[in-house]
Amino acid sequence: MVSSMEQRVAKAVTMTDVLAARRRIASHVLRSSLTPSMSLSSHTGHPILFKNEHQQLTGSFKLRGATNAVLSLSSEEQQRGVAAASTGNHGRALSHAALATGAKAIICMSSLVPTNKVEAIRALGAEARIVGKSQDDAQREVDRLVAEDGLIDIPPFDRAEIIAGQATLGLEIIEDAPELDAVLVPLSGGGLIAGVALAIKTVSPKTRIIGVSMERGAAMVACLAAGRPIEVDELETLADSLGGGIGLSNRYTFGMVRDLVDETILLTEREIAGAIVHAYVHEREVIEGAAAVGIGAILSGKFLAKGPTALVLSGRNIDMGVHAQLIAETHPALVGDA
Ligand SMILES: *Cc1c(COP(=O)(O)O)cnc(C)c1O
């Protein structure tokens, strides 16, 4: 149980935490490449660079934060185990991090979660516990494991070690490209952008950090407008990894995003679909909707490059049926007589 004192005064995430995270996770994660996008550089007339985190182990950057969080626990805590209610990229990352470090992991999910997602978690060596019929039921089981069995709840974004872990990719970006005008970062709960903004602005204060979300259910953007964490309806979207709220008792990411992020951009479903297709057709990259939003921001004209710009391609865990359909709809010749 978190004490009320601890809840009120969250210790700020610092650059020291980021450097410690980098050392801690170095042997467990990929240092992804930063490569020029030929198509977008010629489209904008400025160097556009991809941070290729879709090539990260487990298919998303979430491995960085999850690995840092698990490695920051004492060995006694690692033996008690970690728990989470995510079946998406965080669940995969946490399972992988636990397996790599010898910690126990229980990923809770409802009976409505598709078998392939359950199997993906089991294949990584974690226990997939099926409880109830909703995400809330799954979270209640996590709360029970924490209260009764002493497991550690590792949330997907609102924890200092998670933010510091994600920040390591920001550090890599600014090391590889010191003269960036802007960095476009997919934005959901804000762990990724908070970490990236902290790392990049520490080294290069004038580099602008831009958050990109979908119009359908952009929780952080709604909270920023309201000036505090509020409840936001979750809607179906192609950028499914960007869905969900930021938590009404948000401790870290809301304040960091408010203070460090320069601007936010929202995309339509059409613009996200166009960006996924562009990445495939023009860059030969399979990326998920959440990862495509930086490309969408440029192609839609909602972001105007004024100098060298980096885009975080955050993941590639898209349903391949959905991906094939998007390509078939726009480029029938690429998929034969589909
Ligand atoms: C989780 C996730 C994001 C958003 O990260 P936050 O820290 O929640 O803002 C973006 N892209 C992908 C692929 C993700 O899995």
The ligand as an ORCA input file, in Angstrom:
! r2SCAN-3c Opt
* xyz 0 1
  C       2.352      2.940    -24.564
  C       2.599      3.359    -25.956
  C       2.640      4.712    -26.336
  C       2.336      5.851    -25.380
  O       3.174      5.871    -24.257
  P       2.735      6.672    -22.953
  O       3.879      6.572    -22.035
  O       1.508      5.975    -22.404
  O       2.398      8.061    -23.362
  C       2.958      5.010    -27.655
  N       3.195      4.043    -28.567
  C       3.163      2.742    -28.245
  C       3.452      1.743    -29.302
  C       2.870      2.340    -26.919
  O       2.843      1.038    -26.626
*
